[in-house]
Amino acid sequence: MTSTQPRGIGSLIPTRAQTTPGEQAAAQLLHLRSATVPVPVLAAAAALIAPQLEDPDAATREAAGAVHAHLLAAIEDAAPGR
């Protein structure tokens, strides 16, 4: 027997047809509390999300801006001598 209910990260993504990428990102980010990753991964993630800062969808820009700011803060906090 198989389940038709979404599982894993997919269960956090709204499924209605008019869902924007920003709404999907916001739904996922609401459940993220913390993660531990190497600084180069944070830098790569910041570079990858940067183009979304210019997205035509306001919710996408807002979510990308929040995530980008968190990534840059985490990179700065990890700087030697802190």
All heavy atoms as a GROMACS GRO file, in nm:
protein
  578
    1MET      N    1   0.084  -0.117   0.000
    1MET     CA    2   0.000   0.000   0.000
    1MET      C    3   0.089   0.124   0.000
    1MET      O    4   0.183   0.133   0.075
    1MET     CB    5  -0.087  -0.003   0.126
    1MET     CG    6  -0.171   0.119   0.137
    1MET     SD    7  -0.321   0.093   0.219
    1MET     CE    8  -0.316   0.121   0.380
    2THR      N    9   0.059   0.219  -0.086
    2THR     CA   10   0.138   0.341  -0.093
    2THR      C   11   0.055   0.458  -0.045
    2THR      O   12  -0.066   0.462  -0.062
    2THR     CB   13   0.187   0.368  -0.235
    2THR    OG1   14   0.075   0.380  -0.320
    2THR    CG2   15   0.277   0.255  -0.285
    3SER      N   16   0.121   0.555   0.012
    3SER     CA   17   0.055   0.674   0.063
    3SER      C   18   0.056   0.783  -0.043
    3SER      O   19   0.152   0.798  -0.118
    3SER     CB   20   0.128   0.723   0.188
    3SER     OG   21   0.078   0.848   0.227
    4THR      N   22  -0.051   0.860  -0.050
    4THR     CA   23  -0.055   0.972  -0.142
    4THR      C   24  -0.017   1.102  -0.073
    4THR      O   25  -0.016   1.207  -0.135
    4THR     CB   26  -0.196   0.987  -0.203
    4THR    OG1   27  -0.289   1.007  -0.096
    4THR    CG2   28  -0.234   0.865  -0.285
    5GLN      N   29   0.013   1.096   0.056
    5GLN     CA   30   0.052   1.215   0.131
    5GLN      C   31   0.197   1.250   0.100
    5GLN      O   32   0.281   1.163   0.090
    5GLN     CB   33   0.037   1.192   0.283
    5GLN     CG   34  -0.103   1.165   0.327
    5GLN     CD   35  -0.192   1.288   0.311
    5GLN    OE1   36  -0.148   1.394   0.268
    5GLN    NE2   37  -0.318   1.274   0.345
    6PRO      N   38   0.228   1.379   0.084
    6PRO     CA   39   0.367   1.420   0.064
    6PRO      C   40   0.452   1.383   0.184
    6PRO      O   41   0.404   1.384   0.297
    6PRO     CB   42   0.360   1.571   0.048
    6PRO     CG   43   0.218   1.607   0.038
    6PRO     CD   44   0.138   1.491   0.087
    7ARG      N   45   0.578   1.350   0.159
    7ARG     CA   46   0.670   1.315   0.267
    7ARG      C   47   0.794   1.400   0.258
    7ARG      O   48   0.826   1.454   0.154
    7ARG     CB   49   0.706   1.168   0.257
    7ARG     CG   50   0.582   1.078   0.264
    7ARG     CD   51   0.624   0.938   0.266
    7ARG     NE   52   0.665   0.914   0.403
    7ARG     CZ   53   0.685   0.796   0.455
    7ARG    NH1   54   0.668   0.690   0.382
    7ARG    NH2   55   0.723   0.783   0.580
    8GLY      N   56   0.866   1.409   0.368
    8GLY     CA   57   0.991   1.482   0.370
    8GLY      C   58   0.972   1.631   0.343
    8GLY      O   59   0.869   1.689   0.377
    9ILE      N   60   1.070   1.692   0.277
    9ILE     CA   61   1.065   1.836   0.252
    9ILE      C   62   0.947   1.871   0.164
    9ILE      O   63   0.891   1.980   0.174
    9ILE     CB   64   1.199   1.887   0.192
    9ILE    CG1   65   1.207   2.039   0.190
    9ILE    CG2   66   1.217   1.835   0.051
    9ILE    CD1   67   1.231   2.100   0.322
   10GLY      N   68   0.904   1.779   0.079
   10GLY     CA   69   0.789   1.804  -0.007
   10GLY      C   70   0.661   1.831   0.069
   10GLY      O   71   0.573   1.902   0.021
   11SER      N   72   0.652   1.780   0.190
   11SER     CA   73   0.531   1.802   0.269
   11SER      C   74   0.521   1.945   0.319
   11SER      O   75   0.415   1.990   0.361
   11SER     CB   76   0.526   1.706   0.389
   11SER     OG   77   0.631   1.736   0.480
   12LEU      N   78   0.632   2.020   0.314
   12LEU     CA   79   0.632   2.159   0.359
   12LEU      C   80   0.595   2.257   0.248
   12LEU      O   81   0.573   2.374   0.273
   12LEU     CB   82   0.771   2.196   0.413
   12LEU     CG   83   0.822   2.111   0.527
   12LEU    CD1   84   0.964   2.152   0.561
   12LEU    CD2   85   0.733   2.125   0.648
   13ILE      N   86   0.589   2.208   0.125
   13ILE     CA   87   0.566   2.295   0.011
   13ILE      C   88   0.417   2.298  -0.021
   13ILE      O   89   0.356   2.195  -0.044
   13ILE     CB   90   0.645   2.246  -0.112
   13ILE    CG1   91   0.795   2.243  -0.080
   13ILE    CG2   92   0.617   2.333  -0.234
   13ILE    CD1   93   0.879   2.177  -0.185
   14PRO      N   94   0.358   2.417  -0.024
   14PRO     CA   95   0.217   2.427  -0.062
   14PRO      C   96   0.195   2.369  -0.201
   14PRO      O   97   0.280   2.382  -0.288
   14PRO     CB   98   0.189   2.578  -0.061
   14PRO     CG   99   0.298   2.637   0.020
   14PRO     CD  100   0.417   2.546   0.004
   15THR      N  101   0.081   2.307  -0.224
   15THR     CA  102   0.058   2.239  -0.351
   15THR      C  103  -0.049   2.304  -0.437
   15THR      O  104  -0.075   2.257  -0.545
   15THR     CB  105   0.018   2.092  -0.327
   15THR    OG1  106  -0.095   2.090  -0.242
   15THR    CG2  107   0.133   2.014  -0.265
   16ARG      N  108  -0.110   2.412  -0.393
   16ARG     CA  109  -0.211   2.474  -0.479
   16ARG      C  110  -0.145   2.532  -0.603
   16ARG      O  111  -0.030   2.574  -0.600
   16ARG     CB  112  -0.292   2.577  -0.402
   16ARG     CG  113  -0.215   2.689  -0.342
   16ARG     CD  114  -0.306   2.776  -0.252
   16ARG     NE  115  -0.226   2.864  -0.173
   16ARG     CZ  116  -0.189   2.985  -0.212
   16ARG    NH1  117  -0.227   3.031  -0.329
   16ARG    NH2  118  -0.114   3.061  -0.135
   17ALA      N  119  -0.217   2.536  -0.713
   17ALA     CA  120  -0.161   2.571  -0.843
   17ALA      C  121  -0.101   2.712  -0.847
   17ALA      O  122  -0.004   2.735  -0.917
   17ALA     CB  123  -0.267   2.556  -0.951
   18GLN      N  124  -0.156   2.808  -0.775
   18GLN     CA  125  -0.107   2.945  -0.783
   18GLN      C  126   0.005   2.977  -0.683
   18GLN      O  127   0.034   3.092  -0.660
   18GLN     CB  128  -0.222   3.046  -0.769
   18GLN     CG  129  -0.298   3.037  -0.639
   18GLN     CD  130  -0.415   2.939  -0.644
   18GLN    OE1  131  -0.406   2.834  -0.705
   18GLN    NE2  132  -0.524   2.972  -0.580
   19THR      N  133   0.067   2.877  -0.629
   19THR     CA  134   0.178   2.898  -0.536
   19THR      C  135   0.298   2.955  -0.610
   19THR      O  136   0.341   2.903  -0.711
   19THR     CB  137   0.218   2.764  -0.470
   19THR    OG1  138   0.107   2.714  -0.401
   19THR    CG2  139   0.332   2.783  -0.373
   20THR      N  140   0.352   3.065  -0.559
   20THR     CA  141   0.469   3.128  -0.621
   20THR      C  142   0.597   3.066  -0.563
   20THR      O  143   0.594   3.005  -0.456
   20THR     CB  144   0.473   3.279  -0.593
   20THR    OG1  145   0.494   3.299  -0.452
   20THR    CG2  146   0.345   3.348  -0.638
   21PRO      N  147   0.709   3.082  -0.632
   21PRO     CA  148   0.836   3.032  -0.576
   21PRO      C  149   0.865   3.094  -0.439
   21PRO      O  150   0.920   3.028  -0.351
   21PRO     CB  151   0.940   3.075  -0.680
   21PRO     CG  152   0.863   3.085  -0.807
   21PRO     CD  153   0.726   3.134  -0.767
   22GLY      N  154   0.828   3.220  -0.421
   22GLY     CA  155   0.850   3.284  -0.291
   22GLY      C  156   0.769   3.220  -0.180
   22GLY      O  157   0.818   3.202  -0.069
   23GLU      N  158   0.645   3.184  -0.210
   23GLU     CA  159   0.562   3.115  -0.110
   23GLU      C  160   0.620   2.979  -0.077
   23GLU      O  161   0.619   2.937   0.039
   23GLU     CB  162   0.419   3.101  -0.161
   23GLU     CG  163   0.344   3.233  -0.167
   23GLU     CD  164   0.210   3.222  -0.236
   23GLU    OE1  165   0.195   3.141  -0.329
   23GLU    OE2  166   0.119   3.296  -0.195
   24GLN      N  167   0.670   2.909  -0.177
   24GLN     CA  168   0.732   2.778  -0.152
   24GLN      C  169   0.855   2.793  -0.064
   24GLN      O  170   0.874   2.718   0.032
   24GLN     CB  171   0.770   2.711  -0.284
   24GLN     CG  172   0.649   2.668  -0.365
   24GLN     CD  173   0.689   2.610  -0.499
   24GLN    OE1  174   0.804   2.621  -0.543
   24GLN    NE2  175   0.594   2.548  -0.564
   25ALA      N  176   0.939   2.891  -0.095
   25ALA     CA  177   1.060   2.914  -0.016
   25ALA      C  178   1.024   2.952   0.127
   25ALA      O  179   1.084   2.902   0.223
   25ALA     CB  180   1.146   3.022  -0.081
   26ALA      N  181   0.927   3.040   0.143
   26ALA     CA  182   0.886   3.082   0.276
   26ALA      C  183   0.835   2.965   0.358
   26ALA      O  184   0.866   2.952   0.476
   26ALA     CB  185   0.780   3.192   0.267
   27ALA      N  186   0.756   2.877   0.296
   27ALA     CA  187   0.703   2.760   0.367
   27ALA      C  188   0.816   2.671   0.416
   27ALA      O  189   0.812   2.618   0.528
   27ALA     CB  190   0.608   2.682   0.277
   28GLN      N  191   0.918   2.654   0.334
   28GLN     CA  192   1.032   2.572   0.374
   28GLN      C  193   1.113   2.638   0.483
   28GLN      O  194   1.157   2.574   0.579
   28GLN     CB  195   1.120   2.542   0.253
   28GLN     CG  196   1.054   2.456   0.150
   28GLN     CD  197   1.136   2.444   0.025
   28GLN    OE1  198   1.240   2.506   0.011
   28GLN    NE2  199   1.089   2.363  -0.069
   29LEU      N  200   1.137   2.768   0.470
   29LEU     CA  201   1.222   2.840   0.565
   29LEU      C  202   1.160   2.853   0.703
   29LEU      O  203   1.232   2.865   0.803
   29LEU     CB  204   1.257   2.978   0.511
   29LEU     CG  205   1.346   2.976   0.387
   29LEU    CD1  206   1.360   3.117   0.330
   29LEU    CD2  207   1.481   2.917   0.419
   30LEU      N  208   1.027   2.850   0.711
   30LEU     CA  209   0.961   2.860   0.840
   30LEU      C  210   0.999   2.746   0.934
   30LEU      O  211   0.995   2.760   1.055
   30LEU     CB  212   0.809   2.862   0.822
   30LEU     CG  213   0.751   2.991   0.767
   30LEU    CD1  214   0.602   2.974   0.740
   30LEU    CD2  215   0.775   3.106   0.863
   31HIS      N  216   1.039   2.633   0.877
   31HIS     CA  217   1.070   2.516   0.957
   31HIS      C  218   1.220   2.498   0.983
   31HIS      O  219   1.260   2.411   1.058
   31HIS     CB  220   1.014   2.391   0.890
   31HIS     CG  221   0.865   2.397   0.879
   31HIS    ND1  222   0.782   2.374   0.985
   31HIS    CD2  223   0.785   2.431   0.777
   31HIS    CE1  224   0.657   2.390   0.948
   31HIS    NE2  225   0.656   2.425   0.821
   32LEU      N  226   1.301   2.581   0.921
   32LEU     CA  227   1.446   2.571   0.938
   32LEU      C  228   1.488   2.648   1.062
   32LEU      O  229   1.458   2.766   1.076
   32LEU     CB  230   1.517   2.629   0.815
   32LEU     CG  231   1.669   2.622   0.814
   32LEU    CD1  232   1.715   2.477   0.818
   32LEU    CD2  233   1.723   2.691   0.691
   33ARG      N  234   1.557   2.582   1.152
   33ARG     CA  235   1.602   2.647   1.275
   33ARG      C  236   1.753   2.666   1.277
   33ARG      O  237   1.803   2.772   1.308
   33ARG     CB  238   1.558   2.566   1.397
   33ARG     CG  239   1.409   2.559   1.413
   33ARG     CD  240   1.354   2.697   1.450
   33ARG     NE  241   1.210   2.691   1.461
   33ARG     CZ  242   1.125   2.761   1.388
   33ARG    NH1  243   1.169   2.846   1.300
   33ARG    NH2  244   0.996   2.749   1.403
   34SER      N  245   1.829   2.562   1.247
   34SER     CA  246   1.975   2.575   1.248
   34SER      C  247   2.038   2.463   1.165
   34SER      O  248   1.975   2.360   1.140
   34SER     CB  249   2.029   2.570   1.391
   34SER     OG  250   2.006   2.442   1.446
   35ALA      N  251   2.161   2.488   1.125
   35ALA     CA  252   2.238   2.389   1.050
   35ALA      C  253   2.385   2.418   1.072
   35ALA      O  254   2.423   2.533   1.095
   35ALA     CB  255   2.205   2.395   0.902
   36THR      N  256   2.468   2.317   1.066
   36THR     CA  257   2.611   2.334   1.078
   36THR      C  258   2.674   2.285   0.948
   36THR      O  259   2.658   2.169   0.912
   36THR     CB  260   2.666   2.251   1.196
   36THR    OG1  261   2.599   2.293   1.315
   36THR    CG2  262   2.815   2.270   1.212
   37VAL      N  263   2.740   2.376   0.879
   37VAL     CA  264   2.804   2.343   0.751
   37VAL      C  265   2.937   2.417   0.742
   37VAL      O  266   2.958   2.519   0.807
   37VAL     CB  267   2.715   2.380   0.630
   37VAL    CG1  268   2.588   2.299   0.627
   37VAL    CG2  269   2.682   2.527   0.629
   38PRO      N  270   3.029   2.369   0.658
   38PRO     CA  271   3.156   2.439   0.640
   38PRO      C  272   3.136   2.577   0.576
   38PRO      O  273   3.043   2.598   0.497
   38PRO     CB  274   3.234   2.347   0.545
   38PRO     CG  275   3.166   2.214   0.554
   38PRO     CD  276   3.023   2.243   0.586
   39VAL      N  277   3.223   2.670   0.607
   39VAL     CA  278   3.214   2.806   0.555
   39VAL      C  279   3.212   2.809   0.401
   39VAL      O  280   3.134   2.886   0.344
   39VAL     CB  281   3.327   2.895   0.612
   39VAL    CG1  282   3.331   3.031   0.543
   39VAL    CG2  283   3.307   2.913   0.762
   40PRO      N  284   3.292   2.728   0.332
   40PRO     CA  285   3.284   2.732   0.186
   40PRO      C  286   3.144   2.696   0.132
   40PRO      O  287   3.102   2.747   0.029
   40PRO     CB  288   3.388   2.631   0.139
   40PRO     CG  289   3.488   2.627   0.251
   40PRO     CD  290   3.405   2.644   0.376
   41VAL      N  291   3.074   2.611   0.202
   41VAL     CA  292   2.938   2.576   0.161
   41VAL      C  293   2.846   2.696   0.182
   41VAL      O  294   2.760   2.725   0.098
   41VAL     CB  295   2.886   2.452   0.238
   41VAL    CG1  296   2.740   2.425   0.208
   41VAL    CG2  297   2.971   2.330   0.203
   42LEU      N  298   2.865   2.769   0.292
   42LEU     CA  299   2.786   2.890   0.316
   42LEU      C  300   2.813   2.993   0.206
   42LEU      O  301   2.719   3.057   0.156
   42LEU     CB  302   2.820   2.951   0.452
   42LEU     CG  303   2.783   2.869   0.575
   42LEU    CD1  304   2.838   2.936   0.700
   42LEU    CD2  305   2.634   2.852   0.584
   43ALA      N  306   2.939   3.010   0.170
   43ALA     CA  307   2.974   3.107   0.065
   43ALA      C  308   2.914   3.067  -0.069
   43ALA      O  309   2.862   3.153  -0.142
   43ALA     CB  310   3.126   3.119   0.054
   44ALA      N  311   2.917   2.938  -0.100
   44ALA     CA  312   2.858   2.891  -0.225
   44ALA      C  313   2.706   2.912  -0.224
   44ALA      O  314   2.648   2.956  -0.324
   44ALA     CB  315   2.890   2.744  -0.247
   45ALA      N  316   2.643   2.885  -0.112
   45ALA     CA  317   2.499   2.905  -0.101
   45ALA      C  318   2.463   3.053  -0.117
   45ALA      O  319   2.365   3.087  -0.185
   45ALA     CB  320   2.448   2.852   0.033
   46ALA      N  321   2.542   3.141  -0.058
   46ALA     CA  322   2.517   3.284  -0.072
   46ALA      C  323   2.530   3.328  -0.217
   46ALA      O  324   2.450   3.407  -0.267
   46ALA     CB  325   2.613   3.364   0.017
   47ALA      N  326   2.630   3.275  -0.287
   47ALA     CA  327   2.649   3.308  -0.428
   47ALA      C  328   2.535   3.254  -0.513
   47ALA      O  329   2.488   3.321  -0.606
   47ALA     CB  330   2.783   3.255  -0.477
   48LEU      N  331   2.487   3.135  -0.481
   48LEU     CA  332   2.379   3.075  -0.559
   48LEU      C  333   2.246   3.146  -0.539
   48LEU      O  334   2.164   3.154  -0.631
   48LEU     CB  335   2.365   2.927  -0.524
   48LEU     CG  336   2.475   2.836  -0.576
   48LEU    CD1  337   2.461   2.697  -0.516
   48LEU    CD2  338   2.472   2.830  -0.728
   49ILE      N  339   2.221   3.196  -0.419
   49ILE     CA  340   2.093   3.260  -0.392
   49ILE      C  341   2.092   3.407  -0.433
   49ILE      O  342   1.985   3.466  -0.452
   49ILE     CB  343   2.052   3.244  -0.244
   49ILE    CG1  344   1.902   3.258  -0.232
   49ILE    CG2  345   2.124   3.341  -0.154
   49ILE    CD1  346   1.844   3.213  -0.100
   50ALA      N  347   2.208   3.467  -0.451
   50ALA     CA  348   2.217   3.609  -0.484
   50ALA      C  349   2.134   3.651  -0.606
   50ALA      O  350   2.070   3.757  -0.602
   50ALA     CB  351   2.363   3.649  -0.502
   51PRO      N  352   2.129   3.573  -0.714
   51PRO     CA  353   2.046   3.615  -0.828
   51PRO      C  354   1.897   3.628  -0.794
   51PRO      O  355   1.825   3.706  -0.855
   51PRO     CB  356   2.068   3.505  -0.932
   51PRO     CG  357   2.200   3.445  -0.897
   51PRO     CD  358   2.208   3.455  -0.747
   52GLN      N  359   1.851   3.556  -0.693
   52GLN     CA  360   1.710   3.563  -0.654
   52GLN      C  361   1.677   3.695  -0.585
   52GLN      O  362   1.560   3.729  -0.568
   52GLN     CB  363   1.673   3.446  -0.562
   52GLN     CG  364   1.696   3.310  -0.624
   52GLN     CD  365   1.630   3.296  -0.759
   52GLN    OE1  366   1.516   3.334  -0.778
   52GLN    NE2  367   1.704   3.243  -0.856
   53LEU      N  368   1.779   3.771  -0.548
   53LEU     CA  369   1.756   3.902  -0.487
   53LEU      C  370   1.693   3.999  -0.587
   53LEU      O  371   1.638   4.101  -0.548
   53LEU     CB  372   1.887   3.959  -0.432
   53LEU     CG  373   1.953   3.877  -0.322
   53LEU    CD1  374   2.092   3.932  -0.292
   53LEU    CD2  375   1.868   3.876  -0.197
   54GLU      N  376   1.702   3.967  -0.716
   54GLU     CA  377   1.646   4.051  -0.823
   54GLU      C  378   1.524   3.986  -0.888
   54GLU      O  379   1.481   4.030  -0.994
   54GLU     CB  380   1.754   4.076  -0.930
   54GLU     CG  381   1.880   4.141  -0.877
   54GLU     CD  382   1.855   4.280  -0.818
   54GLU    OE1  383   1.770   4.352  -0.871
   54GLU    OE2  384   1.920   4.312  -0.717
   55ASP      N  385   1.467   3.883  -0.827
   55ASP     CA  386   1.352   3.811  -0.883
   55ASP      C  387   1.231   3.904  -0.895
   55ASP      O  388   1.210   3.990  -0.809
   55ASP     CB  389   1.317   3.691  -0.794
   55ASP     CG  390   1.224   3.595  -0.863
   55ASP    OD1  391   1.100   3.616  -0.856
   55ASP    OD2  392   1.276   3.501  -0.925
   56PRO      N  393   1.151   3.889  -1.000
   56PRO     CA  394   1.032   3.974  -1.013
   56PRO      C  395   0.927   3.949  -0.904
   56PRO      O  396   0.847   4.037  -0.874
   56PRO     CB  397   0.976   3.939  -1.151
   56PRO     CG  398   1.059   3.830  -1.206
   56PRO     CD  399   1.174   3.806  -1.115
   57ASP      N  400   0.927   3.832  -0.844
   57ASP     CA  401   0.829   3.799  -0.740
   57ASP      C  402   0.876   3.857  -0.607
   57ASP      O  403   0.986   3.825  -0.558
   57ASP     CB  404   0.815   3.646  -0.729
   57ASP     CG  405   0.721   3.605  -0.618
   57ASP    OD1  406   0.606   3.653  -0.617
   57ASP    OD2  407   0.764   3.527  -0.532
   58ALA      N  408   0.794   3.942  -0.546
   58ALA     CA  409   0.832   4.010  -0.421
   58ALA      C  410   0.858   3.911  -0.308
   58ALA      O  411   0.952   3.930  -0.230
   58ALA     CB  412   0.724   4.109  -0.380
   59ALA      N  413   0.777   3.808  -0.297
   59ALA     CA  414   0.796   3.710  -0.190
   59ALA      C  415   0.928   3.635  -0.207
   59ALA      O  416   0.997   3.605  -0.109
   59ALA     CB  417   0.679   3.612  -0.184
   60THR      N  418   0.963   3.606  -0.332
   60THR     CA  419   1.091   3.539  -0.358
   60THR      C  420   1.206   3.630  -0.319
   60THR      O  421   1.303   3.586  -0.256
   60THR     CB  422   1.102   3.500  -0.507
   60THR    OG1  423   0.996   3.410  -0.538
   60THR    CG2  424   1.236   3.434  -0.538
   61ARG      N  425   1.198   3.759  -0.359
   61ARG     CA  426   1.304   3.855  -0.322
   61ARG      C  427   1.318   3.865  -0.171
   61ARG      O  428   1.428   3.868  -0.117
   61ARG     CB  429   1.274   3.993  -0.380
   61ARG     CG  430   1.299   4.006  -0.527
   61ARG     CD  431   1.297   4.152  -0.572
   61ARG     NE  432   1.182   4.227  -0.524
   61ARG     CZ  433   1.064   4.235  -0.586
   61ARG    NH1  434   1.045   4.172  -0.700
   61ARG    NH2  435   0.966   4.307  -0.534
   62GLU      N  436   1.205   3.872  -0.101
   62GLU     CA  437   1.208   3.885   0.044
   62GLU      C  438   1.270   3.762   0.110
   62GLU      O  439   1.356   3.774   0.198
   62GLU     CB  440   1.066   3.907   0.097
   62GLU     CG  441   1.060   3.931   0.246
   62GLU     CD  442   0.919   3.957   0.295
   62GLU    OE1  443   0.832   3.995   0.213
   62GLU    OE2  444   0.896   3.938   0.414
   63ALA      N  445   1.228   3.644   0.067
   63ALA     CA  446   1.284   3.521   0.124
   63ALA      C  447   1.432   3.509   0.092
   63ALA      O  448   1.512   3.474   0.179
   63ALA     CB  449   1.207   3.399   0.071
   64ALA      N  450   1.468   3.539  -0.033
   64ALA     CA  451   1.609   3.532  -0.072
   64ALA      C  452   1.693   3.631   0.008
   64ALA      O  453   1.805   3.599   0.050
   64ALA     CB  454   1.624   3.558  -0.222
   65GLY      N  455   1.640   3.750   0.029
   65GLY     CA  456   1.713   3.851   0.107
   65GLY      C  457   1.736   3.807   0.249
   65GLY      O  458   1.846   3.825   0.304
   66ALA      N  459   1.634   3.747   0.310
   66ALA     CA  460   1.649   3.699   0.448
   66ALA      C  461   1.752   3.587   0.456
   66ALA      O  462   1.839   3.587   0.544
   66ALA     CB  463   1.514   3.651   0.501
   67VAL      N  464   1.744   3.492   0.364
   67VAL     CA  465   1.839   3.380   0.365
   67VAL      C  466   1.980   3.431   0.335
   67VAL      O  467   2.076   3.391   0.402
   67VAL     CB  468   1.797   3.273   0.262
   67VAL    CG1  469   1.905   3.167   0.246
   67VAL    CG2  470   1.666   3.209   0.305
   68HIS      N  471   1.992   3.520   0.238
   68HIS     CA  472   2.124   3.574   0.202
   68HIS      C  473   2.187   3.646   0.322
   68HIS      O  474   2.306   3.628   0.350
   68HIS     CB  475   2.109   3.668   0.081
   68HIS     CG  476   2.236   3.702   0.015
   68HIS    ND1  477   2.298   3.823   0.028
   68HIS    CD2  478   2.316   3.629  -0.067
   68HIS    CE1  479   2.409   3.824  -0.041
   68HIS    NE2  480   2.423   3.707  -0.101
   69ALA      N  481   2.108   3.724   0.392
   69ALA     CA  482   2.158   3.795   0.511
   69ALA      C  483   2.203   3.697   0.618
   69ALA      O  484   2.308   3.716   0.680
   69ALA     CB  485   2.051   3.888   0.566
   70HIS      N  486   2.126   3.590   0.640
   70HIS     CA  487   2.165   3.489   0.740
   70HIS      C  488   2.294   3.420   0.699
   70HIS      O  489   2.381   3.395   0.784
   70HIS     CB  490   2.054   3.385   0.758
   70HIS     CG  491   1.941   3.432   0.842
   70HIS    ND1  492   1.949   3.452   0.977
   70HIS    CD2  493   1.814   3.463   0.808
   70HIS    CE1  494   1.834   3.494   1.024
   70HIS    NE2  495   1.749   3.502   0.922
   71LEU      N  496   2.307   3.389   0.570
   71LEU     CA  497   2.430   3.324   0.524
   71LEU      C  498   2.551   3.414   0.543
   71LEU      O  499   2.655   3.369   0.592
   71LEU     CB  500   2.415   3.285   0.376
   71LEU     CG  501   2.317   3.172   0.347
   71LEU    CD1  502   2.291   3.162   0.196
   71LEU    CD2  503   2.368   3.040   0.403
   72LEU      N  504   2.538   3.542   0.505
   72LEU     CA  505   2.650   3.634   0.522
   72LEU      C  506   2.685   3.654   0.669
   72LEU      O  507   2.804   3.662   0.704
   72LEU     CB  508   2.618   3.768   0.456
   72LEU     CG  509   2.603   3.765   0.303
   72LEU    CD1  510   2.569   3.903   0.250
   72LEU    CD2  511   2.725   3.707   0.236
   73ALA      N  512   2.584   3.659   0.756
   73ALA     CA  513   2.611   3.673   0.900
   73ALA      C  514   2.682   3.549   0.953
   73ALA      O  515   2.775   3.560   1.035
   73ALA     CB  516   2.480   3.695   0.974
   74ALA      N  517   2.641   3.433   0.908
   74ALA     CA  518   2.706   3.308   0.952
   74ALA      C  519   2.852   3.303   0.906
   74ALA      O  520   2.940   3.261   0.980
   74ALA     CB  521   2.630   3.187   0.901
   75ILE      N  522   2.877   3.351   0.784
   75ILE     CA  523   3.014   3.355   0.732
   75ILE      C  524   3.098   3.450   0.817
   75ILE      O  525   3.210   3.418   0.855
   75ILE     CB  526   3.015   3.395   0.584
   75ILE    CG1  527   2.954   3.284   0.499
   75ILE    CG2  528   3.156   3.428   0.537
   75ILE    CD1  529   2.923   3.324   0.356
   76GLU      N  530   3.043   3.566   0.847
   76GLU     CA  531   3.117   3.665   0.927
   76GLU      C  532   3.141   3.612   1.069
   76GLU      O  533   3.250   3.630   1.125
   76GLU     CB  534   3.042   3.797   0.933
   76GLU     CG  535   3.124   3.903   1.003
   76GLU     CD  536   3.072   4.042   0.981
   76GLU    OE1  537   3.033   4.073   0.869
   76GLU    OE2  538   3.072   4.119   1.079
   77ASP      N  539   3.042   3.546   1.128
   77ASP     CA  540   3.058   3.491   1.263
   77ASP      C  541   3.164   3.383   1.268
   77ASP      O  542   3.223   3.359   1.373
   77ASP     CB  543   2.925   3.434   1.314
   77ASP     CG  544   2.826   3.543   1.350
   77ASP    OD1  545   2.866   3.660   1.362
   77ASP    OD2  546   2.707   3.509   1.366
   78ALA      N  547   3.187   3.316   1.156
   78ALA     CA  548   3.285   3.208   1.151
   78ALA      C  549   3.426   3.259   1.124
   78ALA      O  550   3.520   3.179   1.125
   78ALA     CB  551   3.246   3.106   1.044
   79ALA      N  552   3.440   3.389   1.102
   79ALA     CA  553   3.572   3.445   1.072
   79ALA      C  554   3.669   3.418   1.186
   79ALA      O  555   3.633   3.424   1.304
   79ALA     CB  556   3.560   3.595   1.046
   80PRO      N  557   3.796   3.391   1.152
   80PRO     CA  558   3.896   3.366   1.256
   80PRO      C  559   3.907   3.485   1.351
   80PRO      O  560   3.889   3.600   1.311
   80PRO     CB  561   4.026   3.351   1.177
   80PRO     CG  562   3.984   3.316   1.038
   80PRO     CD  563   3.851   3.382   1.018
   81GLY      N  564   3.932   3.456   1.475
   81GLY     CA  565   3.950   3.561   1.575
   81GLY      C  566   3.822   3.600   1.644
   81GLY      O  567   3.818   3.694   1.722
   82ARG      N  568   3.715   3.532   1.618
   82ARG     CA  569   3.587   3.562   1.684
   82ARG      C  570   3.565   3.470   1.798
   82ARG      O  571   3.602   3.366   1.811
   82ARG     CB  572   3.471   3.549   1.586
   82ARG     CG  573   3.471   3.665   1.492
   82ARG     CD  574   3.337   3.670   1.420
   82ARG     NE  575   3.327   3.802   1.366
   82ARG     CZ  576   3.237   3.891   1.403
   82ARG    NH1  577   3.147   3.862   1.490
   82ARG    NH2  578   3.233   4.008   1.350
   0.00000   0.00000   0.00000
